Amino acid sequence: MTQLMTMAQTRRADTLAVHSLDEYVISVPNLDEAYEFYDLFGLKPVRMGNELHLYAHNNPHRYARIKQGSKKRLLWLSFGVYAQDYDAMVTHIKASKVEIISAPEGEDEKGIWIKSSDGFPVQVKIAEKSSPSMSPPRKIEPESNGQGRSPNKSKVLKVHPLYMSHVLIFTKSVNGALEFYGKLLGLRLSDSAGDDLIGFVHSPHGSDHHLLAFLKADDYGFHHSSWTVQSIDEVGLGSMQMNAAGFKEGWGVGRHVLGSNYFRYIQDPWGSFIEYSYDIDFVPHDLDWPAANHPPDDSLYAWGPDVYEEFGVNFEVVGQQFKPKRIHPEQVT
């Protein structure tokens, strides 16, 4: 059932657009550290030469590649398009004023590579749909029947997210990014907040409220990836399993306004974040979402702790120095 939920190939007729953020690619300075972090979070990291490939445990799709590099940096984004739409998409892209580029060094020339509005590479290729095609699963506790329903803490199982919901990146211009990914790749505005502050886009072929989001900064960069879990309990339990491993910094548990999901963000070893997400709004392929611009103070979260002080800091900007904050169990006295 879960694979059908994530992999169903819904398609909006007569609509030229990418259907999925197929994968993101970043570099980090220590792949061993990255392997440990993503494994602790509940994903399935696989070593492939000088890279890590990120999977969920329940389906075969590769959601990310983590490359060895001198520092943490967003390298590129890859989007999937249906095979029957690919030629039309290439014709559309070539007719625009976007710069077509070669694949990054050592990468396959598969698909078409272009320069994003921020200057990093974007790939568009034929791929099966990996964004969800129906509302996310919700595991609801049964009604009380005279006995306790919470699991014993000693019997709690490790949280394994089901699939990647979305990615948020820093951008030098939210409005420019919305125009680029909208006009060029067919992604549609879900909601935005403020004047060039933050924006969210979805696929008209069916996706979560956002499969990609943009936050204003002095340079582009990777902010977070978000992973779907089945209950608010799993948001809390995931937070606990990361706390136990020393990754205590982040934001949440809380509930977003735009997207409506319950969240817990964990700060990673490089200053960006990874999110446990439950019950995000879904946009079916046959529905037009009522996009709007919202006041910033009334759009970020409905409840939860104050926003983490480093939540909006792009540590990929030259001059920003991130100091790791992991507390190893042996350091706790």
BAMI-932399 format. One line per 4 residues: their letters; for each residue x, y, z of N, C-alpha, C, O, CB. Coordinates in steps of 0.02 Angstrom, whole numbers. Glycine has a CB too. Example, Ala and Ser with C-alpha at 12.3 -4.5 7.8 and 13.67 -1.06 7.14 Angstrom:
2
as = 660:-284:390:615:-225:390:660:-165:390:712:-166:423:565:-224:452; 642:-112:354:684:-53:357:645:2:394:670:57:402:704:-30:286
***
This chain:
333
mtql = 42:-61:0:0:0:0:43:63:0:28:111:-36:-47:0:61; 96:63:40:138:123:45:171:139:-22:174:198:-42:191:114:98; 196:87:-57:227:100:-121:177:127:-171:194:172:-210:259:37:-149; 115:102:-170:64:129:-214:50:202:-198:39:243:-243:0:89:-209
mtma = 52:218:-133:39:286:-112:91:334:-139:75:390:-160:38:289:-35; 154:314:-139:207:359:-160:222:356:-234:245:405:-263:269:344:-121; 208:299:-266:231:289:-333:177:290:-386:193:284:-446:267:225:-337; 113:298:-368:60:300:-417:74:356:-468:94:411:-449:-9:311:-384
qtrr = 63:341:-532:83:387:-585:26:432:-607:6:431:-665:110:348:-645; -1:473:-562:-55:519:-580:-28:571:-628:30:592:-624:-84:553:-517; -71:593:-673:-50:642:-724:-109:687:-742:-164:664:-755:-23:606:-789; -96:752:-742:-147:801:-761:-143:810:-837:-90:825:-864:-136:870:-724
adtl = -199:800:-870:-201:802:-943:-183:871:-969:-200:922:-939:-270:780:-969; -149:872:-1026:-134:935:-1062:-97:985:-1019:-109:1045:-1024:-199:967:-1088; -53:960:-976:-15:1004:-931:58:985:-934:77:929:-916:-42:998:-858; 99:1031:-956:171:1019:-962:205:1041:-897:208:1100:-882:201:1055:-1024
avhs = 231:993:-859:263:1008:-796:302:947:-772:286:890:-789:210:1029:-743; 353:959:-733:386:904:-698:339:877:-646:296:913:-620:453:927:-666; 346:813:-630:301:782:-581:333:772:-513:298:764:-463:276:716:-607; 401:773:-509:434:758:-446:500:795:-442:532:810:-492:446:682:-439
ldey = 520:810:-380:590:824:-367:622:756:-358:618:726:-305:600:871:-302; 655:732:-411:679:663:-412:733:651:-360:732:600:-326:705:646:-482; 780:698:-354:831:693:-302:866:760:-293:866:802:-338:882:637:-318; 896:769:-235:940:826:-225:1010:800:-214:1020:743:-193:916:870:-164
visv = 1060:842:-228:1130:823:-222:1167:878:-185:1165:936:-205:1163:810:-292; 1199:859:-130:1239:906:-91:1307:876:-77:1317:815:-85:1202:924:-24; 1354:917:-58:1418:893:-34:1424:907:40:1395:954:66:1477:927:-73; 1462:864:75:1478:874:145:1551:853:155:1578:816:114:1430:832:192
pnld = 1583:877:208:1654:862:217:1670:794:246:1728:773:245:1684:914:261; 1620:758:272:1634:694:305:1578:645:292:1524:651:321:1644:704:381; 1589:596:248:1537:549:230:1522:499:286:1465:476:292:1556:511:168; 1571:483:327:1558:439:384:1509:472:433:1464:440:458:1624:421:421
eaye = 1520:536:445:1475:574:488:1405:577:458:1356:571:493:1503:645:499; 1402:587:391:1337:590:358:1301:523:362:1241:520:374:1346:611:284; 1338:469:351:1307:402:356:1276:392:425:1218:370:430:1360:347:342; 1313:408:477:1288:398:544:1225:441:556:1176:417:585:1342:416:595
fydl = 1227:504:534:1170:549:546:1107:524:512:1055:520:544:1187:619:522; 1111:508:448:1051:487:411:1026:419:434:965:407:433:1065:486:337; 1071:376:454:1051:311:481:1014:321:548:963:289:560:1112:266:490; 1040:364:591:1007:378:654:938:408:642:891:393:680:1048:426:696
fglk = 930:449:591:866:481:577:813:430:556:753:440:565:875:534:522; 836:374:527:789:322:506:787:310:432:744:274:408:722:339:529; 834:341:395:839:328:323:887:270:310:914:240:357:863:392:286; 896:255:246:939:200:226:995:227:183:989:230:122:899:145:188
pvrm = 1051:248:214:1108:272:174:1147:213:146:1159:164:181:1154:317:217; 1167:218:83:1205:165:50:1269:196:23:1267:245:-13:1164:131:-6; 1326:167:40:1390:191:15:1399:169:-57:1392:110:-74:1448:166:60; 1415:217:-100:1429:204:-170:1491:243:-189:1487:301:-210:1368:223:-216
gnel = 1550:212:-182:1612:246:-197:1621:306:-151:1621:298:-90:1613:269:-269; 1629:364:-181:1641:425:-142:1576:464:-130:1577:525:-126:1692:469:-178; 1520:427:-124:1455:458:-114:1415:416:-64:1430:358:-52:1417:465:-180; 1363:448:-37:1310:412:-3:1246:422:-44:1233:477:-68:1301:437:70
hlya = 1207:369:-51:1142:373:-83:1090:363:-29:1095:317:12:1134:321:-140; 1039:406:-28:988:404:24:923:374:-1:896:394:-52:974:475:51; 899:325:37:836:291:22:794:290:85:819:296:141:849:218:-4; 728:282:76:685:260:131:688:184:134:712:152:87:611:286:122
hnnp = 665:155:188:671:83:196:617:44:159:622:-17:152:669:65:269; 565:79:136:507:42:110:500:44:34:455:12:7:446:69:140; 543:81:-2:537:83:-75:605:95:-106:651:119:-72:486:138:-97; 612:79:-171:679:80:-201:702:147:-229:756:150:-258:680:31:-256
hrya = 664:200:-220:683:263:-251:742:295:-214:743:297:-153:624:311:-253; 790:320:-252:846:358:-223:826:432:-220:813:463:-271:911:348:-265; 823:458:-159:800:526:-149:855:579:-147:843:638:-158:760:530:-86; 917:558:-133:971:607:-127:1038:572:-137:1045:512:-128:969:642:-58
rikq = 1086:613:-155:1156:591:-158:1197:641:-117:1190:702:-124:1182:587:-232; 1240:613:-75:1283:654:-33:1355:642:-56:1380:586:-50:1273:636:43; 1387:693:-82:1454:686:-109:1506:711:-59:1493:754:-17:1460:725:-175; 1566:683:-66:1622:708:-27:1644:775:-54:1653:782:-115:1681:657:-28
gskk = 1652:825:-12:1674:891:-33:1711:926:23:1715:901:79:1615:932:-56; 1736:984:7:1773:1022:58:1728:1053:109:1749:1069:165:1815:1076:25; 1663:1062:91:1615:1092:137:1545:1070:117:1536:1040:64:1621:1170:137; 1497:1086:159:1428:1073:142:1404:1124:90:1413:1184:100:1383:1075:205
rllw = 1375:1099:34:1353:1144:-19:1299:1110:-61:1304:1051:-77:1413:1164:-63; 1247:1148:-78:1198:1124:-127:1232:1121:-195:1258:1172:-219:1135:1170:-128; 1230:1062:-227:1263:1054:-292:1213:1059:-349:1223:1099:-395:1299:987:-295; 1160:1020:-347:1108:1026:-398:1044:992:-377:1043:954:-328:1132:998:-464
lsfg = 991:1005:-415:926:973:-407:909:937:-471:923:961:-526:871:1024:-388; 878:878:-465:856:840:-523:780:830:-519:753:810:-468:892:771:-527; 746:845:-575:673:840:-578:653:785:-627:687:774:-678:642:907:-597; 598:751:-612:572:699:-656:513:723:-697:471:761:-673:552:640:-615
vyaq = 511:700:-760:456:716:-806:433:651:-838:473:605:-846:478:769:-860; 369:647:-855:344:588:-889:375:581:-958:389:631:-991:268:591:-894; 385:518:-979:418:506:-1044:379:539:-1101:410:566:-1147:423:430:-1057; 313:538:-1098:273:566:-1152:277:643:-1154:257:674:-1203:202:544:-1146
dyda = 302:673:-1100:307:746:-1097:379:771:-1109:390:831:-1115:283:770:-1030; 426:725:-1113:496:747:-1113:514:789:-1174:543:843:-1166:542:686:-1110; 497:767:-1234:516:805:-1294:485:875:-1292:517:924:-1310:494:768:-1357; 422:879:-1272:389:944:-1268:422:988:-1215:429:1048:-1225:314:936:-1252
mvth = 444:958:-1159:478:996:-1107:545:1023:-1133:563:1081:-1120:489:953:-1045; 583:982:-1169:647:1004:-1197:636:1061:-1246:672:1111:-1246:684:946:-1230; 586:1054:-1289:570:1107:-1337:552:1172:-1301:574:1226:-1321:513:1086:-1384; 512:1165:-1248:492:1223:-1208:553:1256:-1176:559:1318:-1177:442:1202:-1154
ikas = 597:1217:-1147:656:1244:-1115:701:1279:-1165:726:1334:-1152:695:1188:-1079; 712:1248:-1222:756:1277:-1273:727:1342:-1301:765:1385:-1324:768:1227:-1329; 661:1348:-1300:630:1409:-1326:634:1466:-1277:621:1524:-1295:557:1395:-1344; 650:1451:-1215:657:1503:-1164:727:1534:-1167:768:1514:-1209:642:1475:-1093
kvei = 740:1581:-1124:806:1614:-1123:853:1583:-1072:906:1610:-1058:798:1688:-1109; 834:1526:-1044:875:1495:-993:940:1467:-1025:940:1449:-1084:837:1438:-958; 992:1466:-986:1057:1441:-1010:1060:1365:-1004:1053:1338:-949:1115:1474:-971; 1070:1332:-1060:1079:1259:-1061:1153:1245:-1050:1196:1275:-1082:1053:1228:-1128
isap = 1168:1199:-1004:1237:1185:-985:1253:1111:-991:1208:1070:-1000:1249:1210:-913; 1316:1095:-986:1337:1026:-984:1325:997:-914:1320:1034:-865:1412:1019:-1004; 1321:932:-911:1315:899:-846:1377:914:-804:1431:923:-832:1305:823:-854; 1370:917:-738:1429:925:-695:1481:872:-710:1465:817:-734:1409:923:-621
eged = 1543:888:-698:1598:843:-714:1588:774:-683:1574:768:-623:1665:873:-690; 1595:724:-725:1587:655:-702:1516:630:-700:1504:572:-684:1616:649:-635; 1468:672:-716:1397:653:-714:1372:633:-783:1398:655:-834:1355:710:-687; 1321:590:-783:1289:568:-844:1254:627:-878:1225:670:-844:1239:510:-830
ekgi = 1256:629:-944:1222:683:-981:1147:669:-988:1113:705:-1025:1254:691:-1050; 1121:620:-954:1051:601:-958:1006:662:-947:1017:702:-902:1034:547:-907; 955:669:-990:909:725:-984:939:789:-1011:984:788:-1052:888:734:-912; 913:845:-987:938:911:-1006:958:948:-943:923:947:-893:884:951:-1047
wiks = 1016:982:-947:1043:1020:-890:1038:1094:-905:1056:1117:-960:1116:999:-875; 1015:1132:-856:1007:1204:-864:1034:1239:-802:1044:1208:-750:933:1223:-877; 1045:1304:-808:1068:1344:-752:1008:1375:-718:967:1407:-750:1119:1398:-774; 1003:1365:-653:946:1392:-615:950:1467:-610:999:1498:-629:943:1360:-545
sdgf = 897:1497:-584:896:1570:-574:948:1592:-524:967:1650:-523:826:1592:-551; 973:1546:-482:1026:1562:-434:1095:1542:-460:1145:1560:-429:1013:1526:-369; 1098:1507:-516:1162:1491:-546:1187:1420:-537:1238:1402:-567:1211:1536:-520; 1153:1379:-497:1175:1309:-490:1139:1265:-542:1087:1286:-569:1161:1283:-417
pvqv = 1165:1205:-556:1134:1163:-607:1067:1133:-586:1056:1118:-528:1182:1107:-626; 1024:1125:-636:960:1090:-629:954:1040:-686:966:1057:-744:899:1141:-629; 937:980:-670:928:927:-719:854:910:-726:818:906:-676:968:864:-699; 832:900:-788:764:876:-802:772:812:-842:805:811:-894:721:929:-841
kiae = 743:757:-817:753:692:-849:688:652:-845:643:666:-806:810:654:-815; 684:601:-887:629:554:-884:636:511:-821:690:483:-809:626:510:-949; 584:506:-783:586:467:-722:515:448:-701:468:483:-718:622:505:-664; 509:394:-664:445:377:-635:429:427:-580:474:455:-548:444:305:-607
kssp = 365:438:-568:344:486:-518:361:461:-449:342:405:-429:268:500:-524; 398:501:-411:416:483:-343:382:527:-291:381:510:-232:491:487:-334; 354:584:-312:315:624:-265:249:587:-251:225:550:-294:302:696:-293; 220:597:-192:159:561:-176:101:579:-222:98:635:-248:139:574:-103
smsp = 56:532:-231:-1:542:-275:-68:538:-239:-121:536:-270:0:492:-330; -64:537:-173:-125:540:-132:-105:568:-64:-46:574:-48:-160:470:-125; -155:584:-24:-141:612:42:-96:567:82:-99:506:75:-207:625:79; -53:597:124:-7:556:163:-44:511:212:-100:527:234:42:600:201
prki = -14:454:230:-47:407:277:-54:438:346:-12:477:367:-9:341:281; -107:418:380:-118:442:449:-137:382:492:-190:353:485:-174:497:451; -92:366:537:-104:311:584:-138:341:646:-106:375:686:-37:273:604; -202:329:652:-242:357:707:-251:306:762:-269:248:748:-310:382:681
epes = -239:326:824:-249:281:880:-323:261:886:-367:303:875:-224:314:946; -336:199:903:-406:179:914:-435:213:975:-399:240:1017:-412:102:921; -501:212:979:-534:239:1038:-514:201:1100:-498:141:1097:-611:238:1029; -514:235:1157:-498:202:1220:-548:147:1235:-608:157:1229:-496:253:1278
ngqg = -523:88:1254:-567:31:1268:-555:1:1336:-564:-59:1346:-559:-22:1215; -535:44:1382:-526:21:1450:-456:0:1468:-444:-25:1523:-571:-35:1461; -409:9:1422:-339:-5:1438:-294:46:1403:-315:79:1355:-321:-78:1415; -233:52:1428:-187:101:1400:-168:86:1328:-160:28:1309:-125:105:1442
rspn = -161:138:1288:-147:128:1217:-76:148:1198:-53:129:1144:-196:168:1176; -41:184:1240:27:205:1224:74:145:1231:67:106:1278:50:263:1270; 122:138:1185:171:85:1193:217:98:1252:229:156:1269:212:76:1129; 243:46:1282:295:54:1332:357:84:1299:374:66:1243:312:-13:1367
kskv = 389:129:1334:448:162:1305:501:111:1285:535:120:1234:478:212:1354; 508:58:1324:558:7:1309:542:-33:1247:586:-68:1220:566:-39:1368; 480:-30:1223:459:-69:1165:450:-27:1103:427:-52:1051:395:-106:1181; 467:38:1107:459:82:1048:509:62:994:567:50:1008:470:156:1068
lkvh = 485:57:933:527:40:876:557:103:845:530:157:853:486:1:824; 613:94:812:646:150:778:600:178:724:569:141:687:714:129:748; 597:244:718:556:277:668:592:274:601:651:292:596:541:350:687; 556:251:548:582:249:480:534:289:436:480:264:420:591:176:455
plym = 552:349:415:508:388:370:491:349:307:530:307:285:540:455:352; 433:365:278:408:328:220:437:353:154:455:314:111:333:331:218; 441:419:147:466:448:84:481:522:95:460:552:145:414:439:27; 517:551:48:533:622:53:473:663:27:448:651:-27:597:638:12
shvl = 453:710:68:397:754:50:421:814:8:392:829:-44:362:779:113; 474:848:32:496:909:-2:566:929:19:595:901:65:446:966:11; 590:980:-15:655:1011:0:643:1086:2:606:1113:-39:710:991:-52; 675:1120:49:676:1193:50:748:1216:37:794:1191:68:649:1222:117
iftk = 755:1264:-9:821:1291:-23:822:1366:-11:770:1399:-16:842:1275:-96; 880:1391:6:891:1463:8:898:1489:-64:924:1454:-107:954:1482:51; 874:1550:-76:880:1580:-141:893:1655:-134:872:1686:-85:816:1568:-183; 927:1683:-182:940:1755:-181:878:1795:-198:874:1854:-182:996:1772:-229
svng = 829:1763:-231:766:1797:-247:710:1746:-248:708:1704:-293:772:1834:-314; 665:1750:-200:608:1705:-199:564:1717:-260:542:1669:-293:567:1715:-135; 552:1779:-276:510:1794:-335:543:1769:-399:508:1744:-443:498:1869:-340; 609:1775:-404:644:1750:-462:640:1675:-467:633:1647:-521:716:1773:-461
alef = 646:1641:-409:642:1568:-409:571:1545:-427:564:1497:-464:662:1541:-340; 521:1578:-400:452:1559:-417:439:1566:-491:405:1524:-521:402:1603:-378; 466:1618:-522:457:1628:-594:495:1574:-633:469:1546:-681:482:1698:-615; 557:1559:-612:598:1511:-648:566:1441:-646:556:1410:-698:668:1508:-617
ygkl = 550:1416:-586:524:1348:-580:451:1344:-602:426:1291:-619:530:1324:-508; 417:1402:-602:348:1402:-626:344:1404:-701:314:1360:-732:311:1461:-597; 373:1455:-732:368:1462:-805:407:1408:-842:385:1384:-895:394:1530:-826; 464:1388:-815:507:1341:-851:488:1269:-839:485:1229:-886:579:1352:-831
lglr = 474:1250:-776:462:1180:-759:389:1165:-744:371:1107:-733:504:1160:-701; 346:1216:-743:275:1204:-735:251:1194:-664:193:1178:-653:256:1146:-773; 295:1205:-615:273:1199:-545:228:1258:-528:236:1313:-554:334:1197:-497; 180:1246:-484:129:1297:-470:135:1322:-398:152:1285:-352:59:1268:-482
lsds = 120:1385:-390:123:1416:-324:69:1386:-279:11:1381:-298:114:1492:-329; 90:1366:-220:43:1344:-169:25:1403:-124:-33:1422:-117:71:1285:-127; 77:1432:-92:69:1489:-49:136:1525:-44:188:1498:-62:43:1468:22; 133:1587:-20:193:1626:-7:180:1670:54:123:1677:76:215:1669:-69
agdd = 234:1699:80:226:1743:138:274:1801:131:333:1793:114:239:1704:203; 249:1861:146:290:1920:144:308:1942:74:284:1914:25:352:1908:183; 351:1991:70:374:2018:6:442:1987:-10:493:2009:15:379:2096:8; 442:1936:-53:503:1902:-73:536:1867:-14:598:1865:-9:552:1951:-105
ligf = 495:1839:33:523:1807:92:525:1731:87:577:1701:96:483:1827:153; 468:1700:71:464:1628:66:409:1608:18:358:1642:14:453:1596:136; 419:1554:-18:369:1530:-66:370:1455:-71:421:1422:-59:382:1561:-135; 311:1426:-88:302:1354:-91:270:1335:-157:223:1368:-180:259:1329:-31
vhsp = 296:1282:-190:268:1261:-254:254:1185:-253:287:1147:-218:317:1278:-312; 204:1166:-293:185:1096:-300:181:1078:-374:183:1121:-417:117:1082:-265; 176:1013:-386:168:989:-455:94:983:-472:56:957:-432:204:922:-466; 73:1006:-532:3:996:-552:-14:923:-565:-73:907:-575:-11:1037:-613
hgsd = 36:880:-565:22:808:-574:9:773:-508:7:712:-505:81:775:-609; 1:812:-455:-12:785:-389:50:784:-347:100:752:-365:-41:715:-394; 49:818:-290:105:817:-243:82:845:-177:26:869:-170:166:858:-271; 126:840:-126:112:874:-64:106:949:-77:124:973:-131:167:859:-12
hhll = 82:986:-27:73:1058:-32:134:1092:-62:128:1140:-99:59:1088:36; 193:1066:-47:253:1089:-82:302:1031:-89:315:993:-42:287:1147:-44; 328:1024:-149:384:978:-160:449:1017:-161:503:988:-157:375:938:-225; 443:1084:-166:502:1128:-164:480:1194:-133:425:1218:-146:532:1138:-236
aflk = 523:1223:-93:508:1287:-61:571:1330:-62:626:1304:-69:482:1278:11; 561:1396:-55:616:1444:-62:615:1493:-4:562:1518:15:612:1481:-129; 674:1506:24:681:1554:78:735:1605:59:789:1586:36:699:1518:145; 721:1669:68:766:1722:47:831:1721:88:829:1715:150:732:1790:53
addy = 888:1727:53:953:1731:86:1001:1767:39:983:1786:-17:980:1659:103; 1063:1778:62:1113:1813:22:1142:1769:-33:1173:1795:-80:1168:1838:65; 1132:1703:-28:1157:1657:-79:1113:1596:-78:1075:1584:-31:1233:1639:-66; 1118:1556:-131:1079:1494:-131:1110:1445:-81:1168:1453:-60:1076:1463:-202
gfhh = 1073:1394:-64:1097:1344:-17:1043:1294:0:984:1304:-17:1124:1377:47; 1062:1241:34:1016:1188:54:993:1202:126:1034:1205:171:1049:1118:48; 927:1209:136:900:1221:203:879:1157:238:903:1142:292:841:1269:199; 833:1119:206:813:1056:237:779:1011:187:752:1033:136:768:1069:296
sswt = 779:947:202:736:898:169:685:875:221:700:872:281:777:838:139; 625:858:198:570:839:242:546:769:225:538:752:166:512:890:236; 535:728:277:520:658:268:455:639:304:447:656:363:578:614:292; 411:605:269:344:590:294:344:531:342:372:478:327:297:576:236
vqsi = 313:541:400:299:487:448:224:481:456:186:523:433:335:500:517; 202:427:491:132:409:489:90:437:547:29:429:547:126:336:489; 121:469:597:82:492:654:119:547:691:180:556:682:68:433:703; 83:584:731:115:634:773:160:600:824:210:629:845:62:678:808
devg = 142:539:845:186:500:888:254:491:856:306:498:889:155:432:905; 255:475:791:319:462:757:360:526:750:422:523:748:307:431:688; 328:584:747:365:647:749:401:652:816:460:668:819:318:708:738; 364:640:870:394:644:937:445:590:950:498:603:979:341:640:989
lgsm = 431:529:928:478:474:939:541:482:898:596:466:921:445:407:921; 534:509:837:593:524:797:636:576:831:698:570:831:573:547:728; 604:626:859:642:677:896:679:646:954:737:663:968:594:732:922; 647:599:989:678:566:1046:738:524:1024:789:523:1058:628:523:1083
qmna = 731:489:967:787:447:946:847:489:925:904:467:934:766:401:889; 835:549:898:891:593:881:920:626:944:980:635:949:868:647:830; 877:643:991:901:670:1055:947:621:1089:1000:639:1115:842:688:1101; 927:557:1089:967:506:1122:1035:498:1091:1083:477:1124:930:440:1121
agfk = 1041:515:1027:1105:511:991:1145:575:996:1199:580:967:1093:494:918; 1119:625:1033:1155:687:1043:1136:744:997:1163:798:1002:1226:675:1036; 1088:731:950:1066:784:905:1003:817:934:947:800:916:1051:755:833; 1014:863:979:960:894:1017:937:961:988:881:984:1002:981:904:1087
egwg = 979:992:947:963:1058:922:916:1054:862:919:1008:822:1027:1096:902; 871:1103:857:823:1106:802:762:1145:823:765:1189:866:803:1035:780; 706:1129:792:644:1166:805:585:1118:805:581:1072:763:633:1222:753; 540:1128:853:481:1087:859:484:1046:922:533:1049:959:473:1042:797
vgrh = 433:1008:935:377:990:892:328:1048:888:317:1085:936:341:926:920; 298:1057:828:249:1110:818:207:1094:758:211:1039:729:284:1177:809; 165:1142:738:123:1133:679:128:1194:634:118:1251:656:49:1120:699; 144:1182:571:147:1236:522:77:1260:503:28:1225:512:184:1212:459
vlgs = 74:1322:478:13:1349:449:10:1332:375:-36:1298:352:8:1425:460; 60:1355:336:62:1340:265:89:1269:255:147:1255:268:106:1392:227; 45:1226:233:61:1155:228:26:1114:282:11:1055:272:135:1144:232; 13:1145:340:-26:1116:395:8:1058:431:-21:1032:479:-91:1091:368
nyfr = 69:1038:412:98:979:442:126:991:511:146:1047:529:153:953:397; 126:938:550:161:936:614:234:923:600:251:884:555:131:882:663; 279:955:637:349:953:619:395:946:679:379:965:735:368:1014:580; 453:919:665:512:924:709:573:926:663:587:879:626:515:862:760
yiqd = 610:981:668:671:990:629:731:972:673:735:993:731:677:1063:603; 777:933:646:839:916:679:896:950:642:903:942:581:849:838:682; 938:987:678:995:1018:645:1048:965:631:1066:926:675:1024:1076:689; 1073:965:570:1122:915:550:1193:937:567:1202:992:592:1116:900:475
pwgs = 1243:897:553:1312:915:572:1341:974:534:1398:995:549:1356:857:563; 1304:1002:485:1330:1056:443:1289:1120:448:1302:1167:411:1334:1033:371; 1240:1120:492:1201:1181:504:1135:1184:469:1094:1228:484:1240:1239:484; 1121:1139:422:1056:1136:390:1011:1089:431:1029:1072:488:1061:1111:316
fiey = 954:1067:405:906:1030:444:877:972:406:880:969:344:850:1076:467; 848:926:443:807:872:416:744:869:458:747:881:518:846:803:416; 687:854:427:622:862:459:583:797:460:577:763:409:582:917:425; 556:781:519:502:732:523:437:771:511:423:820:545:501:695:594
sydi = 397:747:463:335:783:445:276:735:446:280:679:421:343:816:376; 221:758:475:161:718:478:101:759:455:90:815:479:149:691:549; 61:730:410:-5:756:391:-1:823:354:-39:869:370:-48:764:452; 43:829:305:47:889:265:-12:892:217:-38:840:196:114:892:225
dfvp = -34:953:198:-86:960:148:-64:928:83:-5:927:65:-103:1036:137; -113:901:47:-99:868:-17:-139:903:-73:-196:924:-62:-117:793:-14; -108:910:-132:-140:942:-189:-150:889:-244:-102:871:-277:-97:1002:-217; -210:863:-253:-222:813:-304:-211:841:-375:-212:902:-385:-294:786:-299
hdld = -200:796:-422:-185:818:-490:-246:849:-525:-238:882:-576:-160:759:-531; -306:840:-497:-366:868:-528:-394:926:-488:-453:943:-494:-418:814:-536; -353:958:-446:-376:1014:-405:-330:1074:-415:-269:1067:-418:-379:994:-331; -360:1133:-419:-322:1196:-421:-318:1224:-351:-368:1245:-322:-354:1247:-470
wpaa = -258:1225:-323:-248:1249:-254:-258:1324:-251:-233:1360:-295:-177:1230:-228; -295:1350:-201:-307:1422:-195:-247:1459:-166:-246:1476:-107:-369:1435:-151; -197:1472:-207:-135:1503:-184:-149:1574:-159:-193:1609:-184:-83:1505:-241; -109:1595:-109:-116:1662:-81:-51:1683:-49:-8:1641:-34:-174:1665:-28
nhpp = -42:1748:-40:14:1775:-3:-10:1793:67:-62:1824:75:45:1837:-39; 29:1774:117:6:1779:186:53:1824:227:112:1831:210:2:1710:218; 27:1855:279:70:1894:324:121:1847:358:101:1794:383:28:1931:378; 184:1864:359:235:1819:387:220:1798:459:231:1740:476:302:1853:386
ddsl = 196:1843:500:184:1826:570:126:1778:580:117:1751:635:172:1889:610; 86:1768:528:28:1726:535:31:1666:487:-20:1637:469:-36:1766:521; 92:1647:467:97:1595:416:147:1540:431:146:1488:399:114:1626:351; 192:1550:479:245:1502:489:223:1443:532:231:1385:512:304:1536:522
yawg = 195:1457:592:173:1401:633:115:1423:677:110:1480:699:231:1375:677; 70:1374:689:11:1387:730:27:1380:803:2:1417:845:-46:1341:710; 69:1330:819:92:1320:888:159:1285:888:178:1254:838:39:1279:929; 193:1290:944:259:1259:950:306:1307:987:286:1362:1005:287:1241:882
pdvy = 368:1285:998:416:1329:1032:436:1387:986:422:1386:926:478:1290:1053; 468:1437:1015:494:1492:975:540:1465:921:573:1413:930:531:1544:1019; 543:1501:864:585:1479:809:657:1474:831:683:1520:863:578:1527:748; 689:1420:813:760:1409:830:802:1465:801:791:1485:744:784:1340:805
eefg = 849:1490:839:886:1550:820:925:1543:755:937:1593:721:933:1570:876; 946:1483:737:985:1473:676:943:1446:618:970:1426:567:1043:1426:689; 876:1446:627:833:1415:577:838:1449:509:833:1416:457:762:1415:600; 848:1514:508:851:1550:445:921:1568:422:929:1609:377:811:1612:451
vnfe = 972:1537:453:1041:1553:436:1067:1506:382:1063:1445:389:1087:1550:498; 1092:1535:328:1122:1495:274:1197:1491:286:1234:1538:272:1106:1527:204; 1220:1434:311:1291:1426:326:1333:1413:264:1394:1403:269:1300:1371:376; 1302:1412:206:1339:1407:143:1362:1476:119:1403:1481:73:1297:1373:90
vvgq = 1336:1528:149:1357:1596:131:1429:1607:155:1446:1589:211:1310:1649:162; 1469:1635:112:1539:1649:130:1542:1691:193:1508:1742:198:1576:1684:72; 1582:1669:242:1589:1706:304:1548:1679:361:1562:1694:419:1570:1776:293; 1497:1637:346:1457:1606:399:1492:1543:423:1509:1499:383:1384:1589:373
qfkp = 1503:1539:487:1539:1482:517:1493:1444:563:1467:1472:611:1602:1506:555; 1482:1380:548:1439:1338:590:1481:1300:641:1532:1270:624:1397:1290:548; 1458:1302:703:1492:1265:756:1448:1205:775:1394:1215:803:1507:1310:818; 1471:1144:762:1431:1085:778:1412:1083:852:1451:1103:895:1469:1021:760
krih = 1351:1059:866:1324:1061:934:1304:993:960:1271:988:1012:1265:1107:937; 1324:940:925:1305:874:948:1335:859:1017:1394:872:1029:1328:820:898; 1293:832:1060:1316:811:1126:1317:735:1127:1265:703:1130:1271:840:1184; 1377:706:1126:1382:633:1128:1363:608:1198:1376:642:1247:1454:610:1108
peqv = 1332:549:1201:1311:525:1267:1367:524:1319:1354:538:1378:1284:455:1260; 1429:509:1297:1484:506:1346:1503:574:1372:1540:580:1421:1544:473:1316; 1478:628:1338:1494:696:1360:1445:721:1412:1456:773:1444:1496:744:1300; 1390:686:1420:1339:707:1467:1359:683:1537:1371:624:1548:1269:678:1448
t = 1363:730:1583:1383:712:1652:1324:721:1699:1331:708:1759:1443:756:1676
***
